[in-house]
Amino acid sequence: MHARAGDWLVVHSHLEARPTRRALILAVGAGGEPPYTVRWTDTDHEAVLFPGPDATIVSATEESERERQESSRISGMQADIRSGGRPLR
C-alpha cells in the first residue's frame, strides 16, 4: 500500500452498524509505505496507524471528484424537493 500526504485512507466496514470511515493522510512512512499519520473526518482525531486489509487509498484527485459528484447529487435532490417532487428539466 502506497500513499502520499494529501491522499485519503478509506476504511470499509462490513457491518451495517458501522459506517465507512475516511481520514486525510497527513504524513507517510519511507517510500509512501505505512505507518501513516491521519486525521479522521468523523472525530478530527489524529493517529498513526498501519492500515488493515479493509482499507484503501484514494488519491486527492479521486476524492475531489467523489465530493463533486456527491454535491451534484445532493443539489439535484434539493431541487426536486423544492419543485414539489417533480424532476426539473
C-alpha positions as CSV (number, residue, x, y, z in Angstrom):
1,M,0.0,0.0,0.0
2,H,1.5,3.3,-1.1
3,A,0.2,6.8,-0.3
4,R,1.1,10.5,-0.3
5,A,0.3,13.2,2.1
6,G,-3.0,14.7,0.9
7,D,-4.4,11.3,-0.2
8,W,-7.3,9.7,1.7
9,L,-7.5,6.5,3.7
10,V,-10.9,4.8,3.5
11,V,-11.7,2.1,5.9
12,H,-14.7,0.0,4.7
13,S,-17.0,-1.5,7.3
14,H,-18.5,-4.9,6.8
15,L,-21.1,-4.2,9.5
16,E,-24.2,-2.2,8.8
17,A,-24.0,-0.6,12.3
18,R,-20.5,0.8,11.5
19,P,-20.1,3.3,8.7
20,T,-17.2,3.6,6.3
21,R,-14.6,5.9,7.8
22,R,-12.4,8.4,6.0
23,A,-9.1,10.0,7.1
24,L,-6.9,12.6,5.5
25,I,-3.3,11.3,5.2
26,L,-1.0,13.9,6.8
27,A,2.3,12.0,6.6
28,V,3.6,8.7,5.3
29,G,6.5,6.4,6.0
30,A,9.5,5.9,3.8
31,G,8.6,5.4,0.1
32,G,4.9,6.1,0.8
33,E,4.6,3.0,3.0
34,P,2.9,2.8,6.4
35,P,2.8,3.9,9.1
36,Y,0.5,6.8,8.1
37,T,-0.3,9.8,10.2
38,V,-4.0,10.6,9.6
39,R,-6.8,12.9,10.7
40,W,-10.2,11.2,10.9
41,T,-13.0,13.2,9.4
42,D,-15.6,12.0,11.9
43,T,-13.7,12.8,15.1
44,D,-10.9,15.2,13.9
45,H,-8.6,12.9,15.9
46,E,-5.0,12.4,14.6
47,A,-3.4,9.0,14.8
48,V,-0.5,7.0,13.5
49,L,-1.6,3.7,12.0
50,F,-0.8,0.7,9.8
51,P,-4.0,0.1,7.7
52,G,-5.6,-3.3,7.6
53,P,-7.0,-5.3,4.7
54,D,-10.3,-3.4,4.8
55,A,-8.6,-0.1,4.0
56,T,-8.0,1.5,0.6
57,I,-6.1,4.6,-0.5
58,V,-7.9,7.2,-2.6
59,S,-5.9,10.0,-4.3
60,A,-6.7,13.6,-3.6
61,T,-7.9,14.0,-7.2
62,E,-10.3,11.0,-6.9
63,E,-11.6,12.2,-3.6
64,S,-12.3,15.7,-5.1
65,E,-14.2,14.1,-7.9
66,R,-16.2,12.0,-5.5
67,E,-17.1,15.1,-3.4
68,R,-18.1,17.0,-6.6
69,Q,-20.4,14.1,-7.7
70,E,-21.9,13.8,-4.2
71,S,-22.5,17.6,-4.1
72,S,-24.2,17.5,-7.5
73,R,-26.4,14.6,-6.4
74,I,-27.5,16.4,-3.3
75,S,-28.2,19.6,-5.2
76,G,-30.4,17.6,-7.6
77,M,-32.3,16.1,-4.8
78,Q,-32.8,19.5,-3.2
79,A,-34.1,20.9,-6.5
80,D,-36.5,18.0,-6.7
81,I,-37.8,18.7,-3.2
82,R,-38.2,22.5,-4.0
83,S,-40.2,21.6,-7.1
84,G,-42.6,19.5,-5.2
85,G,-41.0,16.2,-6.1
86,R,-41.3,16.8,-9.9
87,P,-37.9,16.4,-11.6
88,L,-36.7,19.7,-13.1
89,R,-35.9,19.5,-16.8
